[in-house]
Amino acid sequence: MANSVTSLPFSMYHTVGSRSIAESRFAWKIRRGNVAAEKALAIVVRGTDWSETSRIATLFTREFGKVRALAKGGRRLKSNFDVAFDLLTVCEVVFIRKASGLDLLTEARMNEQFPALRQNLPALYAGYYVAELLADGTQDYDPHVPLFDAAIQTLRSLEVNRDREGAGVASTRSLTVAVHPEGDLPAAVSAFELVWLHELGYSPRLDACATCGRERLNRNARAFFSPLAGGVLCPECGPAVADRRMASGEALESLRVLSEGGDAPQLPAESRAEVRQLLGYAVSCVLGRRPRLLRYVDGR
């Protein structure tokens, strides 16, 4: 497989078509409206060509959450934007917030990029998977500072060289996100998924039965697991849940450690695969569909 953006399984950019009349009406409304400029730090999580000169950017900002804004003239070589709206670019943006419809992006200056990801296709897929969860799994203007910080730290960790020893820890306001070596990409993705689930209110309960509250006394014992029920299930509650699946004690303990911000334990390949299956299932249940990039991240 070619190691280039053009070889990706689907295009993250697409053309809507000519919008000259719509653009004119939108600009007229902006000129007549009472608007105030907002500033934010943002990650570019999606881009859509709007016309020959303009582009719609979907941004996940630290201050406001997800924002969709029209960058008029953003496709011109000379414009107010010194960032090319590449996916995963971190930029400082200025935009005019509207009560309905698209916001108007007036300025974007690059703050950070992750060029090493484009030299490593699995890491690039993982980065695009982070972008997909931010773009499709969050609501407009619903800020989640810990999720933004976790996304930045995950993208940085994906760039870490394989020969770098040890693993750092990045703190957020409500969770701590483990920073893993590049060779432990599944653990880095899993840690981000757990923060995403937590911030959306779907963090799986792992210390006790999600239905009756009975405490798990033996953490090494296998147990039923159901994302729809809210996590681990006891032997009495499990059989009544339709989407239950049996999970090993080793996989459940790994999830618990990751959710608490600790470094991922060294697990056999089959246990690591089980963790990815459990989290992939949980994320799919919350999202309402299987994420498009998930099969490229997990290789299945």
GUKEKE-689393 format. One line per field, with one value per residue (C-alpha): residue number from 1; residue in three letters; chain; x, z, y. Coordinates in nm, 2 decimals. Example, Ala and Ser with C-alpha at 12.3 -4.5 7.8 and 13.67 -1.06 7.14 Angstrom:
residues 2
num 1_2
residuo ALA_SER
cadena A_A
xx 1.23_1.37
zz 0.78_0.71
yy -0.45_-0.11
END
This chain:
residues 300
num 1_2_3_4_5_6_7_8_9_10_11_12_13_14_15_16_17_18_19_20_21_22_23_24_25_26_27_28_29_30_31_32_33_34_35_36_37_38_39_40_41_42_43_44_45_46_47_48_49_50_51_52_53_54_55_56_57_58_59_60_61_62_63_64_65_66_67_68_69_70_71_72_73_74_75_76_77_78_79_80_81_82_83_84_85_86_87_88_89_90_91_92_93_94_95_96_97_98_99_100_101_102_103_104_105_106_107_108_109_110_111_112_113_114_115_116_117_118_119_120_121_122_123_124_125_126_127_128_129_130_131_132_133_134_135_136_137_138_139_140_141_142_143_144_145_146_147_148_149_150_151_152_153_154_155_156_157_158_159_160_161_162_163_164_165_166_167_168_169_170_171_172_173_174_175_176_177_178_179_180_181_182_183_184_185_186_187_188_189_190_191_192_193_194_195_196_197_198_199_200_201_202_203_204_205_206_207_208_209_210_211_212_213_214_215_216_217_218_219_220_221_222_223_224_225_226_227_228_229_230_231_232_233_234_235_236_237_238_239_240_241_242_243_244_245_246_247_248_249_250_251_252_253_254_255_256_257_258_259_260_261_262_263_264_265_266_267_268_269_270_271_272_273_274_275_276_277_278_279_280_281_282_283_284_285_286_287_288_289_290_291_292_293_294_295_296_297_298_299_300
residuo MET_ALA_ASN_SER_VAL_THR_SER_LEU_PRO_PHE_SER_MET_TYR_HIS_THR_VAL_GLY_SER_ARG_SER_ILE_ALA_GLU_SER_ARG_PHE_ALA_TRP_LYS_ILE_ARG_ARG_GLY_ASN_VAL_ALA_ALA_GLU_LYS_ALA_LEU_ALA_ILE_VAL_VAL_ARG_GLY_THR_ASP_TRP_SER_GLU_THR_SER_ARG_ILE_ALA_THR_LEU_PHE_THR_ARG_GLU_PHE_GLY_LYS_VAL_ARG_ALA_LEU_ALA_LYS_GLY_GLY_ARG_ARG_LEU_LYS_SER_ASN_PHE_ASP_VAL_ALA_PHE_ASP_LEU_LEU_THR_VAL_CYS_GLU_VAL_VAL_PHE_ILE_ARG_LYS_ALA_SER_GLY_LEU_ASP_LEU_LEU_THR_GLU_ALA_ARG_MET_ASN_GLU_GLN_PHE_PRO_ALA_LEU_ARG_GLN_ASN_LEU_PRO_ALA_LEU_TYR_ALA_GLY_TYR_TYR_VAL_ALA_GLU_LEU_LEU_ALA_ASP_GLY_THR_GLN_ASP_TYR_ASP_PRO_HIS_VAL_PRO_LEU_PHE_ASP_ALA_ALA_ILE_GLN_THR_LEU_ARG_SER_LEU_GLU_VAL_ASN_ARG_ASP_ARG_GLU_GLY_ALA_GLY_VAL_ALA_SER_THR_ARG_SER_LEU_THR_VAL_ALA_VAL_HIS_PRO_GLU_GLY_ASP_LEU_PRO_ALA_ALA_VAL_SER_ALA_PHE_GLU_LEU_VAL_TRP_LEU_HIS_GLU_LEU_GLY_TYR_SER_PRO_ARG_LEU_ASP_ALA_CYS_ALA_THR_CYS_GLY_ARG_GLU_ARG_LEU_ASN_ARG_ASN_ALA_ARG_ALA_PHE_PHE_SER_PRO_LEU_ALA_GLY_GLY_VAL_LEU_CYS_PRO_GLU_CYS_GLY_PRO_ALA_VAL_ALA_ASP_ARG_ARG_MET_ALA_SER_GLY_GLU_ALA_LEU_GLU_SER_LEU_ARG_VAL_LEU_SER_GLU_GLY_GLY_ASP_ALA_PRO_GLN_LEU_PRO_ALA_GLU_SER_ARG_ALA_GLU_VAL_ARG_GLN_LEU_LEU_GLY_TYR_ALA_VAL_SER_CYS_VAL_LEU_GLY_ARG_ARG_PRO_ARG_LEU_LEU_ARG_TYR_VAL_ASP_GLY_ARG
cadena A_A_A_A_A_A_A_A_A_A_A_A_A_A_A_A_A_A_A_A_A_A_A_A_A_A_A_A_A_A_A_A_A_A_A_A_A_A_A_A_A_A_A_A_A_A_A_A_A_A_A_A_A_A_A_A_A_A_A_A_A_A_A_A_A_A_A_A_A_A_A_A_A_A_A_A_A_A_A_A_A_A_A_A_A_A_A_A_A_A_A_A_A_A_A_A_A_A_A_A_A_A_A_A_A_A_A_A_A_A_A_A_A_A_A_A_A_A_A_A_A_A_A_A_A_A_A_A_A_A_A_A_A_A_A_A_A_A_A_A_A_A_A_A_A_A_A_A_A_A_A_A_A_A_A_A_A_A_A_A_A_A_A_A_A_A_A_A_A_A_A_A_A_A_A_A_A_A_A_A_A_A_A_A_A_A_A_A_A_A_A_A_A_A_A_A_A_A_A_A_A_A_A_A_A_A_A_A_A_A_A_A_A_A_A_A_A_A_A_A_A_A_A_A_A_A_A_A_A_A_A_A_A_A_A_A_A_A_A_A_A_A_A_A_A_A_A_A_A_A_A_A_A_A_A_A_A_A_A_A_A_A_A_A_A_A_A_A_A_A_A_A_A_A_A_A_A_A_A_A_A_A_A_A_A_A_A_A_A_A_A_A_A_A_A_A_A_A_A_A
xx 0.00_0.14_0.24_0.06_-0.26_-0.40_-0.39_-0.63_-0.95_-1.18_-1.16_-1.20_-1.25_-1.53_-1.68_-2.03_-2.04_-2.09_-2.23_-2.18_-2.54_-2.55_-2.22_-2.35_-2.66_-2.45_-2.21_-2.51_-2.64_-2.30_-2.28_-2.63_-2.60_-2.47_-2.18_-1.87_-1.55_-1.44_-1.09_-1.01_-0.75_-0.87_-0.79_-0.90_-1.11_-1.29_-1.28_-1.53_-1.48_-1.77_-1.68_-1.38_-1.24_-1.41_-1.41_-1.61_-1.39_-1.51_-1.30_-1.29_-1.20_-1.08_-1.30_-1.63_-1.63_-1.71_-1.75_-1.84_-1.73_-1.71_-1.36_-1.43_-1.13_-0.97_-0.87_-0.69_-0.31_-0.32_-0.57_-0.61_-0.53_-0.17_-0.29_-0.39_-0.67_-0.49_-0.66_-0.52_-0.36_-0.38_-0.45_-0.55_-0.87_-1.08_-1.45_-1.78_-2.04_-2.39_-2.71_-2.79_-2.61_-2.24_-2.01_-1.77_-1.40_-1.19_-0.85_-0.65_-0.29_-0.10_0.00_0.11_0.13_0.22_0.42_0.57_0.23_0.25_0.56_0.38_0.05_-0.09_-0.02_-0.19_-0.50_-0.51_-0.49_-0.77_-0.97_-0.93_-1.06_-1.36_-1.46_-1.43_-1.62_-1.90_-1.92_-1.96_-2.22_-2.18_-2.08_-2.04_-1.69_-1.49_-1.16_-1.02_-1.12_-0.94_-0.63_-0.65_-0.67_-0.36_-0.16_-0.27_-0.15_0.18_0.23_0.17_0.47_0.70_0.99_0.99_1.33_1.22_1.22_0.96_0.62_0.50_0.17_-0.04_-0.29_-0.63_-0.88_-1.08_-0.87_-0.50_-0.41_-0.13_0.14_0.26_0.55_0.47_0.50_0.21_-0.04_-0.34_-0.29_-0.27_-0.59_-0.76_-0.67_-0.82_-1.14_-1.19_-1.16_-1.41_-1.65_-1.61_-1.66_-1.98_-2.11_-2.07_-1.76_-1.80_-1.82_-1.56_-1.54_-1.89_-2.20_-2.35_-2.70_-2.72_-2.40_-2.25_-1.88_-1.63_-1.42_-1.19_-1.05_-0.88_-1.21_-1.38_-1.72_-2.00_-1.95_-2.22_-2.17_-2.55_-2.59_-2.30_-2.01_-1.94_-2.23_-2.25_-2.35_-2.71_-2.76_-2.56_-2.78_-3.07_-2.88_-2.90_-2.57_-2.36_-2.03_-1.78_-1.46_-1.14_-1.03_-0.70_-0.87_-1.11_-0.82_-0.63_-0.94_-0.95_-0.58_-0.62_-0.93_-0.74_-0.46_-0.19_0.04_-0.09_0.03_0.23_-0.03_-0.02_-0.14_-0.47_-0.54_-0.45_-0.69_-0.96_-0.93_-0.95_-1.27_-1.44_-1.37_-1.45_-1.78_-1.85_-1.76_-1.98_-2.27_-2.24_-2.18_-2.47_-2.25_-1.91_-1.65_-1.51_-1.15_-1.18_-1.10_-0.79_-0.67_-0.74_-0.66_-1.00
zz 0.00_-0.09_0.20_0.09_0.17_-0.18_-0.10_0.19_0.19_0.15_0.08_0.38_0.14_-0.11_-0.33_-0.27_-0.60_-0.70_-0.42_-0.56_-0.49_-0.15_-0.06_-0.16_0.05_0.34_0.31_0.30_0.62_0.79_0.69_0.83_1.14_1.48_1.53_1.75_1.67_1.87_1.92_1.98_1.95_1.71_1.55_1.18_1.18_0.84_0.53_0.25_-0.07_-0.09_-0.41_-0.63_-0.37_-0.04_0.20_0.49_0.79_1.07_1.38_1.72_1.95_2.31_2.40_2.21_2.11_1.75_1.51_1.15_0.97_0.61_0.51_0.23_0.00_0.19_-0.13_-0.28_-0.27_-0.11_0.18_0.55_0.63_0.65_0.71_0.43_0.64_0.63_0.86_1.21_1.19_1.51_1.45_1.62_1.46_1.46_1.36_1.36_1.55_1.40_1.56_1.28_0.98_0.92_1.12_0.93_0.97_0.92_1.03_1.09_1.18_1.22_1.57_1.53_1.28_1.29_0.97_1.10_1.08_0.71_0.72_0.91_0.76_1.07_1.28_1.02_1.02_1.40_1.37_1.12_1.35_1.63_1.39_1.29_1.66_1.72_1.40_1.42_1.79_1.94_1.92_1.79_2.06_2.33_2.47_2.63_2.73_2.86_2.52_2.33_2.54_2.51_2.13_2.11_2.34_2.14_1.81_1.97_2.11_1.77_1.65_1.92_1.78_1.84_2.00_2.27_2.60_2.87_2.85_2.99_3.13_3.03_3.27_3.19_3.43_3.48_3.34_3.29_2.94_2.90_2.65_2.48_2.25_1.88_1.89_2.14_1.90_2.01_2.37_2.27_2.06_2.34_2.60_2.37_2.32_2.69_2.74_2.45_2.61_2.95_2.81_2.63_2.95_2.84_3.04_3.11_3.47_3.54_3.92_3.97_3.79_3.58_3.65_4.01_4.15_4.29_4.33_4.13_4.40_4.17_3.90_3.73_3.66_3.33_3.32_3.09_2.92_2.76_2.64_2.62_2.98_3.09_3.14_3.33_3.43_3.71_3.64_3.74_3.54_3.23_3.08_3.06_2.84_2.47_2.36_2.63_2.55_2.77_2.84_3.00_3.34_3.18_2.92_3.17_3.40_3.11_3.04_3.41_3.41_3.09_3.22_3.53_3.32_3.39_3.13_2.93_3.06_2.84_2.71_2.48_2.13_2.19_2.49_2.31_2.03_2.28_2.43_2.09_2.01_2.34_2.29_1.92_2.01_2.28_2.05_1.77_2.01_2.11_1.76_1.62_1.35_1.31_1.26_0.91_1.01_1.28_1.05_0.93_1.29_1.40_1.07_1.06
yy 0.00_0.34_0.55_0.86_1.05_0.97_0.60_0.64_0.42_0.71_1.08_1.31_1.60_1.63_1.90_2.02_2.21_2.57_2.79_3.14_3.25_3.09_3.25_3.59_3.55_3.43_3.73_3.97_3.82_3.85_4.22_4.30_4.09_4.19_3.95_3.92_3.75_3.45_3.31_2.95_2.68_2.41_2.08_2.04_1.72_1.75_1.97_2.02_2.22_2.47_2.65_2.73_2.97_2.88_2.58_2.45_2.35_2.13_2.22_2.07_2.36_2.36_2.66_2.58_2.22_2.13_2.43_2.43_2.74_2.88_2.99_3.24_3.25_2.97_2.78_3.08_3.09_3.43_3.45_3.53_3.16_3.05_2.69_2.46_2.30_1.97_1.72_1.70_2.05_2.24_2.61_2.93_3.05_3.36_3.31_3.50_3.30_3.27_3.18_2.93_2.79_2.80_3.03_3.25_3.17_3.49_3.38_3.06_3.04_2.71_2.62_2.26_1.98_1.61_1.55_1.22_1.06_1.07_0.86_0.58_0.47_0.28_0.60_0.81_0.59_0.62_1.00_1.00_0.78_1.03_1.30_1.08_1.04_1.41_1.51_1.25_1.17_1.52_1.79_2.15_2.39_2.13_2.19_1.90_2.04_1.70_1.54_1.81_1.77_1.39_1.42_1.65_1.42_1.11_1.27_1.37_1.02_0.87_1.06_0.93_0.72_0.35_0.36_0.62_0.45_0.48_0.65_0.98_1.08_1.39_1.53_1.66_1.82_1.50_1.22_1.14_1.01_0.77_0.85_0.53_0.45_0.44_0.06_0.04_0.22_0.00_0.12_0.48_0.45_0.26_0.53_0.80_0.60_0.57_0.94_0.99_0.75_0.92_1.27_1.16_0.99_0.63_0.53_0.15_0.05_-0.21_-0.24_-0.37_-0.49_-0.21_-0.33_-0.44_-0.28_-0.60_-0.55_-0.76_-0.93_-1.12_-0.89_-1.18_-1.37_-1.33_-1.16_-1.05_-0.71_-0.50_-0.14_-0.09_-0.20_0.02_-0.22_-0.54_-0.76_-1.02_-1.38_-1.32_-1.00_-1.09_-1.36_-1.11_-0.86_-0.93_-0.77_-0.94_-1.09_-1.27_-1.09_-1.22_-1.09_-0.98_-0.77_-0.61_-0.53_-0.36_-0.15_-0.05_0.05_0.25_0.43_0.54_0.68_0.42_0.28_-0.01_-0.34_-0.57_-0.82_-1.12_-1.05_-1.22_-1.01_-0.69_-0.79_-0.85_-0.51_-0.35_-0.56_-0.46_-0.09_-0.10_-0.25_0.01_0.30_0.16_0.13_0.50_0.62_0.42_0.27_0.12_0.40_0.39_0.41_0.14_-0.15_0.02_0.09_-0.27_-0.44_-0.62
END
